[in-house]
Amino acid sequence: MSARRLDLVLLWHMHQPDYRDHASGEFALPWVYLHAIKDYADMAWHLERHEVRA
């Protein structure tokens, strides 16, 4: 059996509510924003580790 290429699309959704104060535009809970930034960097690391093209 020959090796075949598989095209696969992953949708990696990380729900983060918008905790901004809409009157001032500032984040009311900045730890949520910082947590999201950390996880997006981790996502890129996982893709690079497994040689996934984005």
TIROMAR-490788 format. One record per atom (N, C-alpha, C): residue in one letter; chain; atom name; x negated, y, z. Coordinates in nm, 4 decimals, always signed. Layout:
  r  c   a      east     north        up
  A  A  CA         X         Y         Z
...
This chain:
  r  c   a      east     north        up
  M  A   N   -0.0847   -0.1179   +0.0000
  M  A  CA   +0.0000   +0.0000   +0.0000
  M  A   C   -0.0893   +0.1244   +0.0000
  S  A   N   -0.0601   +0.2188   -0.0846
  S  A  CA   -0.1421   +0.3398   -0.0928
  S  A   C   -0.0947   +0.4439   +0.0091
  A  A   N   -0.1890   +0.5267   +0.0527
  A  A  CA   -0.1554   +0.6343   +0.1466
  A  A   C   -0.0792   +0.7428   +0.0718
  R  A   N   +0.0282   +0.7888   +0.1311
  R  A  CA   +0.1075   +0.8943   +0.0689
  R  A   C   +0.1082   +1.0167   +0.1590
  R  A   N   +0.1141   +1.1317   +0.0974
  R  A  CA   +0.1177   +1.2575   +0.1707
  R  A   C   +0.2612   +1.2855   +0.2141
  L  A   N   +0.2753   +1.3346   +0.3349
  L  A  CA   +0.4066   +1.3696   +0.3879
  L  A   C   +0.4090   +1.5189   +0.4172
  D  A   N   +0.4968   +1.5916   +0.3505
  D  A  CA   +0.5158   +1.7334   +0.3807
  D  A   C   +0.6179   +1.7429   +0.4931
  L  A   N   +0.5807   +1.8121   +0.5988
  L  A  CA   +0.6648   +1.8206   +0.7171
  L  A   C   +0.6690   +1.9646   +0.7650
  V  A   N   +0.7863   +2.0117   +0.8003
  V  A  CA   +0.8026   +2.1468   +0.8533
  V  A   C   +0.8476   +2.1354   +0.9979
  L  A   N   +0.7734   +2.2016   +1.0875
  L  A  CA   +0.8109   +2.2058   +1.2286
  L  A   C   +0.8555   +2.3468   +1.2636
  L  A   N   +0.9644   +2.3574   +1.3335
  L  A  CA   +1.0103   +2.4860   +1.3838
  L  A   C   +0.9913   +2.4822   +1.5347
  W  A   N   +0.8931   +2.5564   +1.5812
  W  A  CA   +0.8576   +2.5563   +1.7229
  W  A   C   +0.9148   +2.6832   +1.7831
  H  A   N   +1.0319   +2.6722   +1.8398
  H  A  CA   +1.1019   +2.7887   +1.8930
  H  A   C   +1.0869   +2.7929   +2.0443
  M  A   N   +1.0418   +2.9061   +2.0928
  M  A  CA   +1.0262   +2.9237   +2.2375
  M  A   C   +1.1167   +3.0388   +2.2796
  H  A   N   +1.2303   +3.0046   +2.3314
  H  A  CA   +1.3290   +3.1056   +2.3686
  H  A   C   +1.2755   +3.1938   +2.4807
  Q  A   N   +1.2746   +3.3209   +2.4573
  Q  A  CA   +1.2371   +3.4184   +2.5596
  Q  A   C   +1.3417   +3.5286   +2.5593
  P  A   N   +1.4194   +3.5390   +2.6650
  P  A  CA   +1.5169   +3.6480   +2.6715
  P  A   C   +1.4457   +3.7833   +2.6689
  D  A   N   +1.5140   +3.8828   +2.6226
  D  A  CA   +1.4593   +4.0183   +2.6178
  D  A   C   +1.4863   +4.0860   +2.7521
  Y  A   N   +1.3836   +4.0946   +2.8343
  Y  A  CA   +1.3985   +4.1526   +2.9679
  Y  A   C   +1.3578   +4.2992   +2.9703
  R  A   N   +1.3809   +4.3689   +2.8597
  R  A  CA   +1.3500   +4.5117   +2.8575
  R  A   C   +1.4650   +4.5926   +2.9151
  D  A   N   +1.4292   +4.7018   +2.9774
  D  A  CA   +1.5281   +4.8008   +3.0189
  D  A   C   +1.5596   +4.8806   +2.8928
  H  A   N   +1.6788   +4.8665   +2.8406
  H  A  CA   +1.7115   +4.9281   +2.7118
  H  A   C   +1.7173   +5.0804   +2.7189
  A  A   N   +1.7335   +5.1353   +2.8376
  A  A  CA   +1.7330   +5.2812   +2.8520
  A  A   C   +1.5916   +5.3367   +2.8371
  S  A   N   +1.4925   +5.2677   +2.8973
  S  A  CA   +1.3545   +5.3177   +2.8935
  S  A   C   +1.2682   +5.2469   +2.7896
  G  A   N   +1.3086   +5.1254   +2.7481
  G  A  CA   +1.2288   +5.0481   +2.6539
  G  A   C   +1.1153   +4.9709   +2.7195
  E  A   N   +1.1034   +4.9789   +2.8524
  E  A  CA   +0.9968   +4.9086   +2.9245
  E  A   C   +1.0444   +4.7706   +2.9681
  F  A   N   +0.9483   +4.6781   +2.9781
  F  A  CA   +0.9817   +4.5445   +3.0247
  F  A   C   +1.0094   +4.5479   +3.1742
  A  A   N   +1.1237   +4.4932   +3.2150
  A  A  CA   +1.1601   +4.4891   +3.3561
  A  A   C   +1.0868   +4.3755   +3.4272
  L  A   N   +1.0577   +4.2699   +3.3554
  L  A  CA   +0.9883   +4.1547   +3.4124
  L  A   C   +0.8696   +4.1203   +3.3224
  P  A   N   +0.7571   +4.1902   +3.3377
  P  A  CA   +0.6452   +4.1706   +3.2440
  P  A   C   +0.5852   +4.0310   +3.2467
  W  A   N   +0.6037   +3.9548   +3.3539
  W  A  CA   +0.5471   +3.8201   +3.3581
  W  A   C   +0.6075   +3.7328   +3.2492
  V  A   N   +0.7324   +3.7587   +3.2114
  V  A  CA   +0.7960   +3.6808   +3.1045
  V  A   C   +0.7254   +3.7086   +2.9725
  Y  A   N   +0.6966   +3.8345   +2.9469
  Y  A  CA   +0.6268   +3.8746   +2.8245
  Y  A   C   +0.4875   +3.8119   +2.8201
  L  A   N   +0.4148   +3.8169   +2.9309
  L  A  CA   +0.2801   +3.7605   +2.9356
  L  A   C   +0.2824   +3.6087   +2.9214
  H  A   N   +0.3818   +3.5450   +2.9780
  H  A  CA   +0.3956   +3.4000   +2.9665
  H  A   C   +0.4158   +3.3607   +2.8200
  A  A   N   +0.4963   +3.4370   +2.7487
  A  A  CA   +0.5215   +3.4079   +2.6076
  A  A   C   +0.3942   +3.4228   +2.5251
  I  A   N   +0.3152   +3.5253   +2.5514
  I  A  CA   +0.1906   +3.5464   +2.4775
  I  A   C   +0.0970   +3.4273   +2.4973
  K  A   N   +0.0863   +3.3789   +2.6203
  K  A  CA   -0.0005   +3.2647   +2.6501
  K  A   C   +0.0431   +3.1426   +2.5695
  D  A   N   +0.1721   +3.1170   +2.5631
  D  A  CA   +0.2205   +2.9979   +2.4939
  D  A   C   +0.2021   +3.0063   +2.3429
  Y  A   N   +0.2096   +3.1252   +2.2861
  Y  A  CA   +0.1865   +3.1365   +2.1421
  Y  A   C   +0.0413   +3.1053   +2.1079
  A  A   N   -0.0516   +3.1441   +2.1936
  A  A  CA   -0.1924   +3.1104   +2.1710
  A  A   C   -0.2112   +2.9588   +2.1799
  D  A   N   -0.1426   +2.8942   +2.2738
  D  A  CA   -0.1500   +2.7483   +2.2862
  D  A   C   -0.0967   +2.6794   +2.1608
  M  A   N   +0.0088   +2.7338   +2.1025
  M  A  CA   +0.0650   +2.6748   +1.9809
  M  A   C   -0.0391   +2.6741   +1.8692
  A  A   N   -0.1093   +2.7851   +1.8519
  A  A  CA   -0.2123   +2.7932   +1.7475
  A  A   C   -0.3237   +2.6925   +1.7741
  W  A   N   -0.3614   +2.6763   +1.8995
  W  A  CA   -0.4667   +2.5802   +1.9348
  W  A   C   -0.4247   +2.4385   +1.8960
  H  A   N   -0.3002   +2.4016   +1.9253
  H  A  CA   -0.2521   +2.2673   +1.8910
  H  A   C   -0.2531   +2.2459   +1.7397
  L  A   N   -0.2127   +2.3472   +1.6645
  L  A  CA   -0.2131   +2.3341   +1.5187
  L  A   C   -0.3550   +2.3153   +1.4658
  E  A   N   -0.4485   +2.3945   +1.5164
  E  A  CA   -0.5880   +2.3827   +1.4720
  E  A   C   -0.6472   +2.2477   +1.5118
  R  A   N   -0.6137   +2.2005   +1.6295
  R  A  CA   -0.6678   +2.0740   +1.6802
  R  A   C   -0.6305   +1.9571   +1.5894
  H  A   N   -0.5116   +1.9627   +1.5321
  H  A  CA   -0.4641   +1.8531   +1.4476
  H  A   C   -0.4747   +1.8849   +1.2989
  E  A   N   -0.5529   +1.9879   +1.2668
  E  A  CA   -0.5792   +2.0271   +1.1282
  E  A   C   -0.4509   +2.0484   +1.0485
  V  A   N   -0.3565   +2.1179   +1.1100
  V  A  CA   -0.2300   +2.1493   +1.0442
  V  A   C   -0.2454   +2.2824   +0.9727
  R  A   N   -0.1993   +2.2873   +0.8494
  R  A  CA   -0.2022   +2.4128   +0.7746
  R  A   C   -0.0726   +2.4868   +0.7994
  A  A   N   -0.0849   +2.6152   +0.8271
  A  A  CA   +0.0351   +2.6966   +0.8504
  A  A   C   +0.0536   +2.7931   +0.7357
